[in-house]
Amino acid sequence: MLTLSGALFFAFTTAPEKTSPVGACAAPANVVVTSNSGGSISFDWDKCEGDCTEFKTWYVSQGQARESSSGSGSTVSFSNLAAGTYDFYFTTLCGGQTSAAIIIEENIVN
């Protein structure tokens, strides 16, 4: 039996990639900003493989979810955005399931 007196133990881990809870299908891969200017932003990502049917994207600003877009392509643009920090969410829909969300935080400058 081990007895310790007055000792503090700490365990440290690195922060995980910013995602939502894991879903049943693969999240979009390699999401990148292709343009960010004048209150507009565009993203691109790898097309999914397997039984995915579409992507869903939206953003959150000041705690409010805004504008949703879905489709089978691998690009999306948002326009008429006020200056500020936004979280952009990207999910894949496949087989009736939704993937974990990839979350990209970007600062919009007008």
C-alpha positions in Angstrom: 0.0 0.0 0.0 1.4 3.4 -1.0 0.7 6.4 1.3 1.5 9.9 0.2 1.1 12.9 2.4 1.0 16.5 1.2 1.6 15.7 -2.4 -0.2 17.2 -5.4 -0.4 15.5 -8.7 -1.2 17.1 -12.0 -1.9 15.5 -15.4 -1.6 17.7 -18.5 -2.8 17.0 -22.0 -2.7 19.1 -25.1 -5.9 20.7 -26.2 -7.8 18.7 -28.8 -8.7 20.1 -32.2 -11.8 22.2 -31.8 -14.7 19.9 -32.8 -18.2 19.0 -31.8 -19.1 15.5 -30.5 -18.2 12.7 -32.8 -20.9 11.5 -35.2 -21.1 8.3 -37.3 -19.6 9.6 -40.5 -16.3 11.4 -41.3 -16.2 15.1 -40.9 -15.1 17.4 -43.8 -11.4 17.2 -44.3 -8.8 19.9 -45.0 -11.2 22.9 -44.5 -9.4 26.1 -45.6 -10.2 29.7 -46.1 -9.8 30.6 -49.8 -10.8 34.3 -49.5 -11.5 36.7 -46.6 -12.1 40.3 -47.5 -14.7 43.1 -47.6 -17.2 41.3 -45.3 -17.1 38.1 -47.3 -15.4 34.8 -46.7 -15.1 31.6 -48.7 -14.0 28.1 -47.7 -13.0 24.9 -49.6 -12.6 21.3 -48.3 -11.9 17.8 -49.7 -14.9 16.0 -51.2 -16.0 13.2 -49.0 -15.8 9.5 -49.9 -18.2 6.8 -49.1 -21.9 7.3 -48.5 -21.9 11.0 -47.7 -24.8 12.8 -49.4 -24.2 16.5 -48.5 -22.4 19.0 -46.4 -24.0 21.5 -44.0 -22.3 24.8 -43.0 -23.3 27.6 -40.7 -21.7 30.3 -38.5 -22.1 31.6 -35.0 -21.5 35.3 -34.2 -22.0 36.8 -30.7 -23.6 33.5 -29.5 -26.2 33.4 -32.2 -26.3 30.8 -35.0 -26.8 32.3 -38.4 -27.2 31.4 -42.1 -27.1 27.8 -42.9 -26.1 26.3 -46.2 -26.1 22.8 -47.5 -25.3 21.0 -50.7 -23.2 18.4 -52.3 -20.3 20.6 -53.3 -17.1 21.3 -51.4 -17.1 25.1 -51.3 -19.2 27.7 -49.6 -19.2 31.5 -49.3 -20.8 33.9 -46.8 -21.2 37.5 -47.6 -22.5 40.8 -46.0 -20.8 39.9 -42.7 -20.1 42.6 -40.1 -16.6 43.0 -38.8 -15.9 40.6 -35.9 -15.0 37.1 -34.9 -17.0 34.2 -36.2 -17.0 30.4 -35.7 -17.8 28.6 -39.0 -19.1 25.0 -38.7 -18.8 22.3 -41.3 -20.5 18.9 -41.1 -21.0 15.9 -43.4 -24.4 14.1 -43.7 -24.2 10.4 -44.6 -26.4 7.4 -44.1 -28.9 9.4 -42.0 -26.1 10.5 -39.7 -24.3 13.8 -39.1 -20.5 13.9 -38.6 -18.7 15.8 -35.9 -18.4 19.5 -36.8 -15.1 21.1 -37.9 -15.1 24.5 -36.4 -13.0 27.3 -37.9 -12.7 30.6 -36.1 -12.0 33.6 -38.4 -11.9 37.3 -37.9 -13.8 39.3 -40.5 -12.5 42.7 -41.5 -14.5 45.1 -43.6 
